[in-house]
Amino acid sequence: MAAPLRIQSDWAQALRKDEGEAWLSCHPPGKPTLYGSLTCQGIGLDGIPEVTASEGFIVNEINKITCLDISSGGGLGVSSSADGSMKIWQASNGELRRVLEGHVFDVNCCRFFPSGLVVLSGGMDAQLKIWSAEDASCVVTFKGHKGGILDTAIVDRGRNVVSGSRDGTARLWDCGRSACLGVIADCGSSINGMAVGAADNSINLGSPEQMPSEREVGTESKMLLLAREDKKLQCLGLQSRQPVFLFVGSDAFNCCTFLSGFLLLAGTQDGNIYQLDVRSPRVPVQVIHRSGAPVLSLLSFRDGFIASQGDGSCFIVQQDLDYLIELTGADCDPVYKVATWEKQIYTCCRDGIVRRYQLSDL
């Protein structure tokens, strides 16, 4: 039987400060309770605190969490970290369910398939992997990229997936045959983020030069959006591979998302959030700038969106900027990713903590 471990409720805040302390206790069955403390010995260059424990306790590791997602039913969460592993956990209380191991180096991105039982991940080892959330087995590994995979997107129900890499390419994959169906784009610049969305009927996506493979499922009438390191935001037809637009921003684009069949958002390294209309993309609908910190994640949410930045800010924008909600707690640590399920919002941060926010009616 595992011994219950109790820890100071605000330990995350306490251990952010140099020489900050937090108490903890452990009560092994049939033995006296062991009391101790954790002490922060300083913050490393990577922003992760160096923590030591008093006698009787050991700090095994401290990891930054790089990405997270919540399953379609809201029951499970998945998070990836810089040690090459991912964790599946109960979304309601954070209880660990499975550990997924197989990547070498950082796992940059992870997401559930629509079924909620399968996970897609991409890592600095240039590998794309598919996992069972039920038994933690890796069922498929895709190889072909020449650089680390920075983001992925799932097409429809998941027969096909797309990946973007440091090697400058976006690739379409056939999950059933573990095969690459083609290079959708070769940008010559790192692809930091991507999104797939259904196009409005008024948008001309062009026609494919070659007959699409019968293994392509659900790519028709879809747009692929690429956030590039070279300050460019690229949109193209997923099936046609034809360009829709190329927009030049103020700095490297880190992330992007679709709000509708013609509206989209993209965030840059210098803190700009561009809202564009695919039908007339030359001039932004609006540019939102709240701070100069990098925009790290964007997510469509109800009538607006959620954004997170490198200075720890995370906020919900509703109905044309008329209504704004701040999500606090991350202090000055970058918030890498946001995921939602109904009224629950989950964030992951450089401090290694997943935070869950419960929203009342907006």
C-alpha positions as CSV (number, residue, x, y, z in Angstrom):
1,M,0.0,0.0,0.0
2,A,1.4,3.4,-1.0
3,A,2.0,5.9,1.8
4,P,0.0,9.1,1.4
5,L,2.1,12.2,0.9
6,R,0.8,15.6,2.0
7,I,2.4,18.9,0.8
8,Q,1.8,22.6,1.5
9,S,-1.0,23.8,-0.6
10,D,0.9,26.7,-2.2
11,W,4.1,24.8,-2.7
12,A,4.4,25.8,-6.3
13,Q,4.5,29.5,-5.4
14,A,6.8,29.0,-2.4
15,L,9.4,27.0,-4.4
16,R,9.6,29.7,-7.1
17,K,11.6,32.0,-4.8
18,D,15.3,31.5,-3.9
19,E,15.5,29.7,-0.6
20,G,11.7,29.3,-0.6
21,E,10.4,26.4,1.5
22,A,7.4,24.2,1.6
23,W,6.5,21.5,4.2
24,L,5.5,18.0,3.4
25,S,4.7,14.9,5.4
26,C,4.3,11.1,4.8
27,H,2.5,8.6,6.9
28,P,3.6,5.0,6.0
29,P,1.0,2.4,7.3
30,G,1.9,1.2,10.8
31,K,4.8,3.7,11.2
32,P,5.2,7.2,12.6
33,T,4.5,10.2,10.4
34,L,7.6,11.6,8.7
35,Y,7.8,15.4,8.5
36,G,10.1,17.3,6.2
37,S,10.5,20.2,3.8
38,L,11.5,21.1,0.3
39,T,13.8,24.1,-0.4
40,C,14.5,26.0,-3.6
41,Q,18.3,26.4,-4.1
42,G,17.9,28.7,-7.1
43,I,16.3,28.9,-10.5
44,G,18.2,27.4,-13.5
45,L,18.8,29.1,-16.8
46,D,15.9,27.0,-18.2
47,G,13.6,28.5,-15.6
48,I,13.2,25.3,-13.6
49,P,13.9,25.6,-9.9
50,E,16.6,23.4,-8.2
51,V,14.9,21.8,-5.3
52,T,16.3,19.8,-2.4
53,A,14.5,17.7,0.2
54,S,15.2,17.3,3.9
55,E,16.2,13.9,5.4
56,G,13.9,11.1,4.6
57,F,12.7,12.6,1.3
58,I,14.2,12.6,-2.2
59,V,13.5,14.9,-5.2
60,N,13.8,12.5,-8.2
61,E,13.3,15.0,-11.0
62,I,11.6,18.3,-12.0
63,N,10.4,18.5,-15.5
64,K,8.9,21.3,-17.5
65,I,5.7,20.4,-19.2
66,T,5.8,21.3,-22.9
67,C,2.2,20.5,-24.1
68,L,-1.1,19.1,-23.0
69,D,-4.5,18.1,-24.3
70,I,-7.8,16.9,-22.9
71,S,-9.8,13.9,-24.4
72,S,-13.1,14.5,-26.2
73,G,-15.1,13.2,-23.3
74,G,-13.2,15.3,-20.7
75,G,-12.1,12.3,-18.7
76,L,-8.4,12.1,-19.5
77,G,-5.5,14.5,-19.9
78,V,-2.2,13.9,-21.6
79,S,1.0,16.0,-21.1
80,S,4.4,15.9,-22.6
81,S,7.7,16.9,-21.1
82,A,11.4,17.6,-21.8
83,D,12.5,14.2,-20.6
84,G,11.1,12.3,-23.6
85,S,8.0,10.9,-21.8
86,M,4.3,11.7,-21.7
87,K,1.8,11.1,-18.9
88,I,-1.9,10.2,-19.1
89,W,-3.9,11.4,-16.1
90,Q,-7.4,11.7,-14.8
91,A,-8.6,15.2,-15.8
92,S,-10.7,15.6,-12.7
93,N,-7.9,15.2,-10.1
94,G,-4.6,14.8,-11.9
95,E,-4.2,11.1,-10.8
96,L,-1.6,9.4,-13.0
97,R,-2.9,6.6,-15.2
98,R,-0.2,5.8,-17.7
99,V,3.4,6.8,-18.7
100,L,4.2,6.8,-22.4
101,E,7.9,6.2,-23.1
102,G,9.6,5.9,-26.4
103,H,10.7,9.3,-27.7
104,V,14.3,10.4,-27.4
105,F,14.8,14.0,-26.1
106,D,11.9,16.5,-25.7
107,V,8.3,15.7,-26.7
108,N,7.2,18.9,-28.2
109,C,3.5,18.2,-28.9
110,C,0.8,15.8,-27.9
111,R,-2.9,15.5,-28.6
112,F,-5.8,13.1,-28.4
113,F,-7.5,11.6,-31.4
114,P,-11.3,12.3,-31.5
115,S,-11.9,8.9,-30.0
116,G,-10.2,10.0,-26.8
117,L,-8.5,6.6,-26.6
118,V,-5.5,7.3,-28.8
119,V,-2.7,9.9,-28.6
120,L,-0.5,11.5,-31.3
121,S,2.9,12.9,-30.3
122,G,5.8,14.6,-32.0
123,G,9.3,15.0,-30.7
124,M,12.8,16.5,-31.2
125,D,13.8,13.0,-32.4
126,A,12.0,13.8,-35.6
127,Q,9.5,11.0,-34.9
128,L,5.7,11.1,-34.9
129,K,4.1,8.4,-32.7
130,I,0.6,7.1,-32.1
131,W,-0.1,5.6,-28.6
132,S,-2.9,3.7,-26.9
133,A,-4.1,5.6,-23.9
134,E,-5.5,2.3,-22.5
135,D,-2.3,0.3,-22.2
136,A,0.5,2.9,-23.0
137,S,1.7,0.9,-26.1
138,C,3.2,2.7,-29.1
139,V,1.2,1.3,-32.0
140,V,2.7,3.4,-34.9
141,T,5.9,5.3,-35.5
142,F,6.3,7.6,-38.5
143,K,9.7,8.5,-39.8
144,G,10.6,10.9,-42.6
145,H,11.2,14.3,-41.1
146,K,14.8,15.5,-40.9
147,G,14.3,17.8,-37.9
148,G,12.3,17.9,-34.7
149,I,8.5,17.9,-35.0
150,L,7.0,21.0,-33.5
151,D,3.3,20.6,-34.1
152,T,0.6,18.3,-35.4
153,A,-3.0,18.4,-36.6
154,I,-5.5,15.6,-37.0
155,V,-7.7,15.5,-40.1
156,D,-11.4,14.7,-39.4
157,R,-11.7,11.5,-37.4
158,G,-8.0,10.6,-37.6
159,R,-7.4,8.4,-40.6
160,N,-4.8,11.1,-41.7
161,V,-2.6,13.4,-39.6
162,V,-0.4,16.3,-40.5
163,S,3.0,17.2,-38.9
164,G,5.2,20.3,-39.1
165,S,8.9,20.3,-38.4
166,R,12.1,22.3,-37.9
167,D,13.1,20.9,-41.3
168,G,10.6,23.3,-42.9
169,T,8.2,20.6,-44.2
170,A,4.6,19.8,-43.5
171,R,3.8,16.2,-44.1
172,L,0.5,14.2,-44.5
173,W,0.5,10.7,-43.0
174,D,-1.7,7.6,-43.4
175,C,-2.2,6.2,-39.9
176,G,-3.5,2.8,-41.1
177,R,-0.4,2.0,-43.2
178,S,2.1,4.1,-41.3
179,A,3.1,5.8,-44.5
180,C,3.8,9.4,-45.7
181,L,1.2,10.4,-48.3
182,G,3.2,13.4,-49.3
183,V,5.0,16.7,-48.4
184,I,2.2,19.3,-48.3
185,A,4.6,22.2,-48.1
186,D,8.4,22.8,-48.1
187,C,8.9,26.2,-46.6
188,G,12.6,26.4,-46.1
189,S,11.9,27.7,-42.6
190,S,10.9,26.0,-39.4
191,I,7.2,25.3,-39.0
192,N,6.4,26.3,-35.4
193,G,2.6,25.7,-35.4
194,M,-0.2,24.5,-37.6
195,A,-3.9,24.1,-37.8
196,V,-6.4,22.4,-40.1
197,G,-9.8,23.9,-40.7
198,A,-12.9,23.5,-42.9
199,A,-13.0,26.2,-45.6
200,D,-16.0,28.4,-46.2
201,N,-17.6,27.7,-49.6
202,S,-16.6,31.1,-50.9
203,I,-12.8,30.3,-50.6
204,N,-11.1,28.9,-53.7
205,L,-8.7,26.2,-52.6
206,G,-7.6,25.3,-56.1
207,S,-7.4,21.8,-57.7
208,P,-4.7,19.1,-57.1
209,E,-2.2,18.7,-59.9
210,Q,-2.3,14.9,-59.3
211,M,-5.1,12.6,-58.4
212,P,-5.2,12.4,-54.6
213,S,-4.4,9.0,-53.1
214,E,-7.4,6.9,-52.1
215,R,-5.7,6.8,-48.6
216,E,-6.4,10.5,-48.2
217,V,-9.6,10.8,-46.1
218,G,-11.2,14.0,-45.2
219,T,-8.7,16.4,-46.8
220,E,-11.2,17.8,-49.3
221,S,-12.4,21.4,-48.6
222,K,-9.8,21.7,-45.8
223,M,-7.3,24.5,-45.3
224,L,-3.8,24.0,-43.7
225,L,-2.4,26.9,-41.8
226,L,1.3,27.1,-41.1
227,A,3.0,29.4,-38.5
228,R,6.6,29.9,-39.7
229,E,9.8,31.0,-38.1
230,D,10.6,33.3,-41.1
231,K,7.8,35.7,-40.1
232,K,5.3,34.2,-42.6
233,L,1.9,32.8,-42.1
234,Q,1.1,30.4,-44.9
235,C,-2.4,29.0,-45.9
236,L,-2.9,26.3,-48.5
237,G,-5.5,23.8,-49.6
238,L,-4.8,20.5,-47.8
239,Q,-5.9,18.3,-50.7
240,S,-5.0,20.6,-53.5
241,R,-1.6,21.6,-52.1
242,Q,-2.3,25.0,-53.8
243,P,-1.5,28.3,-52.1
244,V,-4.4,30.3,-50.6
245,F,-2.3,33.2,-49.1
246,L,1.0,34.1,-47.6
247,F,1.0,36.8,-44.9
248,V,4.2,38.5,-43.6
249,G,4.0,39.5,-39.9
250,S,6.2,41.5,-37.5
251,D,8.2,38.5,-36.2
252,A,8.3,34.7,-36.2
253,F,4.9,33.1,-36.0
254,N,4.6,30.6,-33.1
255,C,1.0,29.4,-33.2
256,C,-2.2,29.6,-35.2
257,T,-5.9,28.5,-35.1
258,F,-9.1,28.8,-37.1
259,L,-12.0,30.7,-35.6
260,S,-14.4,29.8,-38.4
261,G,-14.4,28.8,-42.1
262,F,-12.8,32.1,-43.0
263,L,-11.5,33.8,-39.8
264,L,-8.2,32.8,-38.2
265,L,-5.7,33.9,-35.5
266,A,-1.9,33.7,-35.4
267,G,0.5,34.8,-32.7
268,T,4.1,36.1,-33.0
269,Q,7.3,36.1,-31.0
270,D,7.0,39.8,-30.3
271,G,3.5,39.6,-28.8
272,N,1.1,40.3,-31.7
273,I,-2.1,38.4,-32.2
274,Y,-3.2,38.8,-35.8
275,Q,-6.8,38.2,-36.8
276,L,-7.1,37.6,-40.5
277,D,-10.0,37.0,-43.0
278,V,-9.0,34.3,-45.5
279,R,-11.1,36.0,-48.1
280,S,-9.1,39.3,-47.9
281,P,-5.9,38.5,-46.0
282,R,-3.7,41.4,-47.0
283,V,-4.8,43.6,-44.2
284,P,-5.6,42.1,-40.7
285,V,-9.1,42.4,-39.3
286,Q,-7.3,43.5,-36.1
287,V,-4.0,43.2,-34.3
288,I,-4.2,42.5,-30.6
289,H,-1.1,43.4,-28.5
290,R,-1.2,43.1,-24.8
291,S,2.6,42.7,-24.1
292,G,5.8,42.1,-26.0
293,A,6.1,38.5,-24.7
294,P,5.9,35.7,-27.2
295,V,2.4,34.4,-28.0
296,L,2.8,30.7,-27.3
297,S,-0.7,29.2,-27.8
298,L,-4.1,30.2,-29.3
299,L,-7.3,28.3,-29.0
300,S,-10.8,29.0,-30.3
301,F,-13.2,29.1,-27.4
302,R,-17.0,29.9,-27.5
303,D,-17.4,33.3,-29.1
304,G,-13.8,34.2,-28.8
305,F,-10.4,32.7,-28.0
306,I,-7.9,31.9,-25.3
307,A,-4.3,33.1,-25.6
308,S,-1.2,32.4,-23.5
309,Q,2.2,34.2,-23.6
310,G,5.8,33.9,-22.5
311,D,5.4,36.2,-19.5
312,G,2.9,34.0,-17.7
313,S,-0.2,35.8,-18.9
314,C,-3.2,33.7,-20.1
315,F,-6.5,35.3,-21.0
316,I,-9.9,34.7,-22.6
317,V,-11.2,37.2,-25.1
318,Q,-15.0,37.2,-25.7
319,Q,-17.1,39.0,-28.3
320,D,-14.9,41.4,-30.1
321,L,-12.6,42.3,-27.2
322,D,-15.6,43.6,-25.1
323,Y,-15.0,41.0,-22.4
324,L,-11.7,39.7,-21.1
325,I,-10.9,37.2,-18.3
326,E,-7.4,36.7,-16.9
327,L,-6.3,33.3,-15.8
328,T,-3.8,33.8,-13.0
329,G,-1.3,31.6,-11.1
330,A,1.5,31.1,-13.6
331,D,3.3,34.3,-12.3
332,C,6.1,35.0,-14.9
333,D,6.6,31.5,-16.2
334,P,5.7,30.9,-19.9
335,V,2.3,29.2,-20.4
336,Y,3.0,26.8,-23.3
337,K,-0.4,25.4,-24.0
338,V,-4.1,25.6,-23.2
339,A,-6.8,23.0,-23.6
340,T,-10.5,23.1,-22.7
341,W,-13.4,20.8,-22.0
342,E,-16.8,22.4,-21.5
343,K,-16.2,25.0,-18.7
344,Q,-12.9,23.6,-17.7
345,I,-9.7,25.2,-18.9
346,Y,-6.3,23.5,-18.5
347,T,-2.9,25.1,-18.9
348,C,0.7,23.9,-18.8
349,C,3.6,26.0,-17.8
350,R,7.4,26.0,-17.5
351,D,7.1,25.5,-13.8
352,G,6.0,21.9,-14.5
353,I,2.4,22.5,-13.2
354,V,-0.9,21.7,-15.0
355,R,-3.5,24.2,-13.7
356,R,-7.3,23.6,-14.0
357,Y,-9.7,26.6,-14.1
358,Q,-13.4,26.2,-13.6
359,L,-15.4,28.9,-15.4
360,S,-18.8,30.1,-14.3
361,D,-21.3,31.1,-17.0
362,L,-19.8,33.7,-19.3
